[in-house]
Amino acid sequence: MGAIGNTKPNYFKSARLKRRTAKTIVTIILVAGGLIILAPLWWMLATSVKSMKEIMHFPPTLYPHDFHWENFAEAISTFPFFLYLRNTMFITFFVVIGNALCNTFVAYGFAKIRFRGKKVLFAMVLSTMMIPPFVTLIPQYIFFTKLNWINTYYPLIVPAFFGSAFFIFLMRQFFMTIPTDFIEAAKIDGANHFYIWWKIAIPMAKPAIATVAIFAFNGSWNDFIGPLLYVNDESLYTLQLGLHTFQSNTSVQWNYLMAASLLVLAPVVILFFIFQRYFIQGLDITAGRKF
């Protein structure tokens, strides 16, 4: 009896030891992966406050010996940073608004409105996700040329108001989790679908809308191919084109280039950390059932 009684505590100790070992291994793997991901960001930050002499030193230093914070001011003054920032913010604002509203409206129709051919139409929308974006560049350029939209912001803003297959799919899956009883109760009270979408669906889908807004912001803010194709006037350049021009004009002053790149990257990082809770909730397709 004594031998049998002693095996149970040993068994539980062994199980706890295995769980702790597994957690330790997972933690080590996650920390190592995080360090690998953060290594380029650290190198950018360290390079942005180094002098060119220290940057060219071999072997390279992992951290700056002398901090040159004036590199940020020099980088901003080297090219019209604030003009490009204003242009980028203007484009990004309308792209986010267009994606957040129009994709939500279309997704509500696919999720909560019954009409003939809905499944076929939704399948056609999803099938557009299989078309590589670079395949449509030339047809789109010809189309916008016919509209005389070259060297304007219209090709960068207007498509955001015509929907995105991925965003429609994401919002539709979220709306599917919203109980139909809410919709039916609103219909009994005389509400139409537009009113239901605006007053009921959108307030309940704030996490998903925040997710769409973050994706749209990130895509528009970091877009390089679009402005490169459609914008010719330097006064209309975005930050991404400005960085490319800055690199060409300064004979690759790496400290200034990294400082400017860090300033361009900062809004994306800050936005994600502010709205990361909504971002994670928006990716949870069962979130609508919690209401």
N, C-alpha and C positions, 0 to 999 in steps of 0.2 A: 504493500500500500504506500509506503514511504517513497519507493522508487517511482511509482506511477504518479504520485502527487508532485514529485520534483520535475517531471517531464513537461508539465503544462507551463510553469513559469519559464522554463528554458525555451519552449516553443514560442511563447509570446515575445521573449527577449530576442530570439532569432528573427521573428517577423518584423519587430520594430527596427532591428539593426538593418535588415534588408531594405525597409522603406526609407530609412535615413540615408543609406548608401545610395539608393536610387535618386532621392531628392538632391543629394550632394552632387552626383554625376550630372543630373539635368541642370542644376544651377551653374556648374562649371562650364557646361556646353553653352548655356545661354549667355553667360558673362563673356566667354571667348568669342561667340558670334557677335555680341554687342560691340566688343572692342574692335573687331574686324570691320564692322559697319561704320563705327565712329572714327576709325583711323584716317580716312580721307578728309573728314571734317576737321579733325585736329590738325592735320597737315596744312589745310587751308588757313585755319586760324593762326597757326604758328608762323606761316609764311607771310601772312598779311601784316605782321608787326615786326618783321625782320628787315634788315638793310640788305641791299643787293650784294654787298660783299659777303655777308653771312650766308645768304642763299647759295652763292656760288662756292662756298667753302666745302672742301672734301676732307674727311667724310661729313655728310650732312648732319646737322644738329637736330635733335628731336624737339627742342624748345629754344626760344630766342634768348640769347644772353643779354641783349639790349633791346628794350621794347620801344618801337618807333610808332606810337599811336598817330603821329602826323601823317602816316601813309593813307589813312582813311580820308583825311581832308585833301591830300594831294590827289587821290584817286577821283574824288568828286569834282575837283576843279579841273581835272585834265580833260573831261568831256562833259557835255550838258546833261548831267545825271538827273537833275530835277525835272528837266523837260521830258526826258524819256520816262521818268517815273510817273509823271502826270499822264502821258500818253498810255502807258501800260495800265494804270489804274482806271482810266476812262474805258478802255476796251474790256478789262476784266470785270468791271462793274456790270456792264450790260450783258456780258456773256453769262455771268452768274445769275442775274435776274432772269434772262431768257431760259436758261436750263432749268432753274428752280420752278418757274411757273409753267412753261409749256410741257415739259416732260411729266410734271405732276398731273396736269389736265388730261393728257393723253392716257397716262397710266390709270387714272380713275375710270376713264371710259372702258378700258379693257378689263378692269377688275370688277366694276359694279354695274355696268350697263349691259343689258342683253340686246344683241342685235345680230342679224343674219350675217354669217361669214366672219364672225369675230375671231375664231380660232385660226382660220386661214390667214386673215389679215395680220394677226399677231405673229404667226409663223413667218410671214413675209418680212415683218419688221425685224425679227430676230435673225433672219437669214442675212440681213445687211451687215451683221457683225462679222461675218466670214469674209467680207471683202476687205482686202488690205487697204489702208488709207492712201498709200502712195499710188494705187491704181487709179484713183479718182482725181489726182492732182491736175492732170492735163485737161480732162473734161471740165472740171470746175474752173480752171483758169480761162479756158475758152468761153465758158458761159459767162463768167464775170467780166471778161473783156467785151463781150457783146452788150453787156449792160453799162459799160463805161464806168465800172467800179474800181478799176485799177488805180492805185495810188490813193485809195480811200480806206476807211476802216470798215466799210460795209461787208466785204468778204470775210472779215474776222468776227463780226458781230451778228449779222443777220442769220447765218446758219444755226446759231444757238437757239433761235426762236422757232426752229422747225423740227426739234426733237433729236434725241440720241437713243439708239436702240438699247444700249447698256443702261442708261438712266431710266428709260421707260420700263425695262424689265425689272430693275431694282425697285422702283416705286410701285409697280404693279404687284410684285410679290409682297410688299409691305401692305398695300391696300387690301389684298386678299385676306389678310389676317384680321382686319377690322370687322367686327360682328355686323352681319346684314341687318340685324334688328334696329340698329341706329338709323340705317338708311330708310328702312320701311316706316319707322316711326316718323321720320321727317317728311316722307311722302304723304302720310296720313294727315299731317298738319298742313299740307298744301305746298311744301317746298319743292322746287324743281332741282334738277341735277346740278345746275350751276351754283345754286345757293348751298346745296349739300356739300359740293366740292369745296367751296370757299369757307363755309362756316363750321363744317364738321370734319371733313377729310383732312384738310390742310392742318388745322390745329392738332389733330391726332398723329400726323405724320411728320412732326417737326424733326425728330432724329433722322429720318430718312432724307428729308429735304436738306438738312445740314450736311449729310454725307454727300449728296449730289452737289451742293454748293462748294464743298471742299475740293471735290474732284474737279469741278469746273474751274474753280479758282486756280488750282495747281496747273491744270492743262493750259489755261489762257496765259497765266503769268509766265510760264516757262516755254511758251510757244516760240519757236524760232523759224520753222519752215514757212508758216503762214505769213508773218510780216516780211520775211525775206522774198516771198513770191509777189506779194501784192503792194508793198510799200516801197516807193522809190525816193521820195523826198526825205531828207535827213531830219527835217523838223517834225516828221511823223513817226520817227523810229521809236521802237519799244526798247526796254532795257536789254533784252537778249540781243537785238541788233546793235545796241550801243556797246555792249561788252565785246562783240565781235569787232566792231570798228575801233574800239579802244585798244584791243589787242594788236590790231594792225598799225595803228598810229603811234604807239609807244614802244615799238620794237621789243615787245614782250618784257615789260618791267613787271616781273612776277609778283613783287610785293604789292604794287598798285593794283594789278589784275586780281590778285586774291582778295585784297581789301574790297574792291568793287563787287566781286562775285559774292563775298560774304554779306554785303549790304543788300544785294538782290535776293539772296537766299533767306535772309532773316524774316521777312513777312510770312513766307510759307511755313517756316518752323514755328513762329509765334502763333499763327492761325491754328495750326494743328494742335498745339498744346492747349490753347484756349478751348477749342471745340472737340477735343479728343473723346470726351464722354458721349457727346451726341454722335460722333462718328462711329463709335463702337456700337451704340444702340441702333443706329441706322442700318448697320450690317446684319443686325439680328432680325430675321424676317418674321419672328414670332412676337416682336415687340408690340404689335397692334392688338394682340390678344390680352394685354395687361390692362387695357382700359375697361 
